[in-house]
């Protein structure tokens, strides 16, 4: 059994460099999937919560410190289809990276999560995923992009990638033991109140950092990028949001301290992360869990630093003037620099069915964003209500708002025709804050199935007061085993 699982993980590793999203001939999903399943003589674990199969699972820090008997192997799967479109809006002009009116796009993904416990306290996980489709505007035109299921690169035909391949070790440090349920990227077992968790390999920064019970999972929560994550948290990752690195999480009672180091891409929004860590990110986070009136909550605060040859907006504008062309931050990545930022993240249960979530984040606006999106300051808040009062306890209705802004230096860059990670109308004569409202209803007719109806309104798309507001509608179909 163990030998077959090792072969499964090894086979997944060989597929890590499968055809990327921009390749002309994508890798077929059928043959590799059959190969992996044939090697794995394991039974599927109990059905997880549909939200638990997200690309943003429960933090590895919440994984179990195993005690005998502990789960040795697990196999989970999920599939998500999302369709999203724009209605008509004011559109006097557009640019290379503008969103368009009357556009309808779809995305699809299917994921296999395979985990094994090689020794006490250890876990090895591999995530094999098939992706297909495009976000609206080909994932351009909005800094607060409306679908967390859309990646930065789209493709009409399905392709396959290994998104995660990591090792996690949990070290018990004493205190009360509690049971941990099985979920995607998490084996069932027990954990002690005090523990140290180490994670190393390929995974997402937001698997560990900036988590939130009510707004973090694009397959189960809301969809907008700057609602499910801190908008100005420029976390490292390839176009799918994954990178190489390591993290340590120390939990003592109600406190958890997290620290991690991760690779950035070599150019803003680039295809590949810098495996030599010549461009890297350091993150530190403190979390405190509490109860108010008997209702649980948590507050997290973090600082991060991105280091490498990071372009400065003012230098890019000067380069554009000198060369009689539009500015380009990739042309001024000459001097090694450090870009700093931070965020605050809060969640609070208000009643047995109503929860509040909020985030605030800021980054140094002199420098271009590198891997996430073009936001320098972001503030968001929302409510999430389960359907207990109308006898639909598994259903969820949510309402949230976010305001995103960029610095004066960034405004000058985009006004001169510069392009960012996601935005670039070619001009920006009247800049303004990007304001977003999102509401959604998730209907769960059966435990492994969820259907979400989503609506968003975005004023000043890409910080441009001449365009919009953009109204979007969406449907998300999700199933998990």
N, C-alpha and C positions, 0 to 999 in steps of 0.2 A: 504493500500500500504506500509506504513512504517513498519507495523508489519510483512508483508511478507519479506521485506528486512532484518529486524533484524533476522528473522528465517533463511534466507539465510546465513548471516554472521555467525550465531551460528552453522549452519550445517557445514560450511566450517571449523570452528575452531575445531569441533569434528574430522575432517579428517586430522588435522595437523600431527598426529602421525600414518598415514596410512603406509602400508607396505613399508619399506625402500628399496633402490635399491639392497641391498644384500640379501633380504629375499627370501626364496625358493618359496613361493606362493604369487605373487603380487596381490594387490587389483585390482579388475576389474574396469575399467574406466566407464563402461556403467551405472550401477545402481546408483552410487553416482551422476553422471552427471545428470541423469534423475530426481533424488531427488532434486538437487539444482535448476534445471530449473523449476520444478513443483512448487517450493516455490516462485519463483520470477515472479510476475505478472508485468513485466516491458518490455518496448520496447527497441530494440537495438538502440543505438545512431547512428548518421551519421557515414559513413565509415571513419575511421581514416587513416592517412598516414600509409602504411604498416610498415614503420620503427617505428612508434609510438607504436606498440604493443609489442615492445621488452621487454625482461627481464631487459633491461636498458632503462627505459622510460625517458622522459624529467624530469629534476630534480624537486622534489616536491617543491623546492623553486620557480619554475616558475608557480605555481598553482594560481588560481584566488582568489582575495578577492571578494566574491560574492556581487552582487547588484541585486535587484529585477527587472525583473524576472531572476533567476539563475537556472541552471540545478539542479534538485533534485536527479535524479537517472540516472545511466548509466550502460550499459552492453556492453563489447567489447570481441572479441575473436580473436585468431590467431592460425595458425598452420604452422610449419616449418619442412621440411625434408631436411637433409644434408647428402650427400654421399662424402666421401673423401678417397683417396688412395695414396699409395707411389709407386714410380717407383723403379727400381733396383738401388742400391748404394753400395759403398765399405763397407763391413761388415765383418772384420776379426774375430770379436768376439762379443758377446753380454752378457748382464747381466739380472738380474731379472726385471729391469725397463728400457729396451731398446726398441726402435722402430725397426720394421723389414721391410725389402724390400718386394715389391709385396704384399702389404696388402690393403684391401678395407673394410671400415667400414661405417656404417650409423647411424644417430640419427634422432629421431622424437619427436616432442613435440606439444601439443595442450593446449592452455591456455584460461581460462575464467577470465575476469577482471570484478568484480562487485563493483560498487561504489554508495554511497548515501550521501546526505547532511542532517545530523540530525538537524543542527541549522545554523544560519548565520556564515559564515566563516569556518565551520567545514566540514570535509570529512572523511568517513570511507571506506576503500577499502579492498577487499579480492581477492586474486589471487589463483585460483585452477588450477593445471597443471597435465597433463598426460605426462610422459616421457618414452622413450624407446631407446635402442641402445648403441653403444660404440664408443669412439673416437679411432683413430689409436693407436696401442700399448696399448689399454685399458686406454687411456689418460695417457700414460707414454712415456718417452724416449726423450722428447724435453722440454726445459725450457720455450721457447716461443712456447706454444702449438698452433697448427695451426687452431683449430676450437673452437670458443667461444660457439658453440652449443653443445659441448661435455662436460659432467660433469665428475668429478673425479671418480665416480662410475657408471658403466654401468650395464644394464640388458637386456636380450633378450626379455622378456615379458613386456608389458606396466604396469606401476604402477602410482599411483596418490598421489599427495602431495598438501598441502596448502603452497605455497611459500611466500606469503605475507598476512599479516593481520595487518593493521596499521590505526592509526588515525592521521589526519593532521588538524591543525588550522592555519588560516591565519588572521593576525591582521593588518588592514589598518593603516598606519601612515601618510597619506596625499600624496599630489602630484597628477600629472595627472593620470587619469584612462584610462586603455586600455582593449580591449577585449581579452579574453583567449579562444582559441578553445578547444573543447572537445577532449580528447585523452585517451588512456589507462592510468589508475592511475591519471586522471586529469578531473575534471568536468568543463564544460563550465561556463563562467561568466565574471567578470571583475577583474582587479587588479590595485592597486595604485602603483605609482612609488616607494614610500617608504612603506615598509611593513616588518612584522616579521612573519616568518613561523616556526611552531613547528611540528615535526613529531615524533611519538612514536609507537613502536610495532615491528613487524617482517617485515623486508624489507632488501634490499641490501645496503651496504655502498655506492656502486657506483651508486645507485639511486640518491644520493645527491652530492657526491664528485667525482672529476676527470671527470666530464662530458666534452664532446667535440662534437660540431655540426657535424664534418666530420668523426670522428673515435671513436665510443663508443658503437654502437649497433650491436651485432653479427647477428641480423636478418635483418639488412638493410645496414650496412656498411661493413668494412673488417672483417676478421674472426680471425686473429691471436691474441691470448690473450695479447701479449705485444705490440700490436698496438692499440687495442680498450681500453686498460687500461695502466696506468704507470706500467712498468714491475717490478719495485722494490717496488711498493706500496703493502705491505703485509696486505691487508685489511681482517678483520675478516669475517668468513662465514663458513657454512657447505659445504659439497662437491658440493652443488648446488649454492653456493655463497650467501646464505641468513643467517641473524642472527637477534638477538634481540638488540634493543637499541633505542636511541633517538638523534635527531639533531635539532639545531636551526639555522635559516638563517635570517640575518638582511640585508635588501637592502635599501640603501640610494643613490638615483640617480644612477650613473654608478658603484657604489661599492656594493659588497655583501661580508659579513663576515659569515662564516659557522663554527660551532663547533658541535662535536658529540661524544658520547660514545657508544661503542658496545662490545658485548661478543665475545671472541675468542673460538676456540675449545680447549678442555682440553689437547689434544695431537696433534702434527703437522699433518695437513691433516685429522683430526679425523672426525667421523661420526656426532657427536653432539656438539653443542656449549655449553660452560659452562654457564648454565642458572643462576647460582649464581654469575656470573661476577667475579669469582676467577681468571680468565684469561680475560683481557679486553684490549680494544684499545681506545685511545683518538685521535681525528683528528681535526685539525684546518686549514681552507682554506680561502684565500682572493682572490676575483675575481674583475678585473677591465674591464669594457666594454668600447670600444672606436670606433672611425671611422678613417680610413686612406684613404684619397682621396675619401671620401664618401662611403667607403666600411666598413661594421661592422667587428669587431674582439673582441677578449677577451683574457686576460692572467690570469692564476690562479696559485697561489703558495700555497703549503701546507706543514705542518709538522705533523708527527704522532708518536705515542708511543704505543708499545705493551708491556703489563706488565703481568708477571706470572712466573711460573717456566720454563723459556726458556733455552733450551740446548745450550751450547757453543761448537763449533766444536772441539776446542783443547782439551776440557775435554772428549769429545766422543772418540777422537783418543787415548788419554791416557787410557781410560776405555777399549778400544778394545785391546790395547797392553797388559794390565794387565790381561785380560781374554782370551788372545790368540784367538780372534775372530774379526769379522768386527765391526767397530765402529757403535754406535747407539745413536743418540741424545736423544731419549726417555728415555735412561738409566741414563742420567745425568741431568734430570730435577729436581734438588734438591733445588737450591737457587733461590728465587724470583729475577728476573732481569727485566730491561727495555730495549727494543730494539727500537732505534730511526731511523727515516727515513724522507724523504721529496720528493716532486716532483714539477716540473714546467710544466704547460700545456698551450698551446697556439693554437688559431684558428684565421685565418684571411681570409676574402674574398678578392681575388685579382681582379676578374672581376665578372660580373653578373652570370657567370657559373663556375668559377674556385675558389677553396678554398685550403688553406694551413693549415696543422696541424702538431704539433710537441709536443713531451714530453721529459723530462729528469728526471730521478729519481735515488735515491741512498738510501741504507739502511746499517746499521752497519753489516759488514760482519763477525764479530766475532761470531755472533749468527745465529742459523738455522732459516730459514723462517718458518712461522707457518701455514698459511692458504691459501696463493695464489699460488706462484710458486717459484722455486729455482733461484732467480735473486737478485744480490746485487746492480748492477748498470745497467741502461738501458737508451739508447738514441734512439729516433725514430723521423721520419719525413715523410710526404707524401703529395700527391696532390689528390684532388677529383674534377672531372670535369663532369658537367651535359651535356646531349646530345643536348642542344639547337642548337648548330651550325650544327648538322646533322638532325635537325627536330625531335629529340627524347628527348624533354625537361625533361621527367620524368626518363630517363635512366641515369646511372652514371658509369663512368669508374674511377678507382682509382689505384694509384701506391704508394707504401711506402716501407721503409726499417727500420730495427731496429737492434741494436747491444746490446747484453746482455752479462754481465760478472759476475763472482763470485770472492770472495776474495781468498787470498792465503790460509787462514785457511779452507775455503770450498773446495778448490782444494785438500788439503791434506786429508780431510775427504773422499771425493769421490775416491781419489786414493787408499785409504786403504780399499775400499769396502763398504763405507757407502751408505745408501739409503736416498734420499730426498723425497719431496712431489711428484714430478713427475719424477725425473731422478735417475739413478743409473746403470751404465754399469758394476759395479763390480770392475773395475780398471779405472784409468785415468792417463796413463803414459805421455801423451802429451796434456796438457790442452790448450785451446784457446778460444777466444771469439766466442759466438754463433751469427752468422750473418744471417739475414733473409731478403729476398725480397718477397713482395707479390703484386700481381696485380689482379684486378677483374673487371668484367663488369656485371652490374645489368640491366636487361631488364625488363621493366614494361609494359606488353601488355595491362593491364587494371589497374585502380587505386588500387584495393585491392590485386593484384597479382604481385609478383616479382620473377624473375628467375635470379640467379647469377652464373656466371662461374668464378672460382677462381683457381689461380696457385701460388705456393710458392716454393722457393728454400731456404734450410736451411743448411749453412755451419757449420761444427763443432757441430753437434747435441749433446746436453747435454755437451757442452764444450769439446768434444772429437775430437781431430784432426785426430785420427786413423779411424774414421767412417764418412760416408757421402762423398759429400754433398747429402742431402735428397731432392728429388723433389716430390712435392705433387700436386695433382689436385683435384678439388672439384666442386660440383654442389649443390646449395641451392635453394629450392622451398619454397616460403613463401606466405601466404594468410592471410588477416585480414578482420574483419567486425566491 
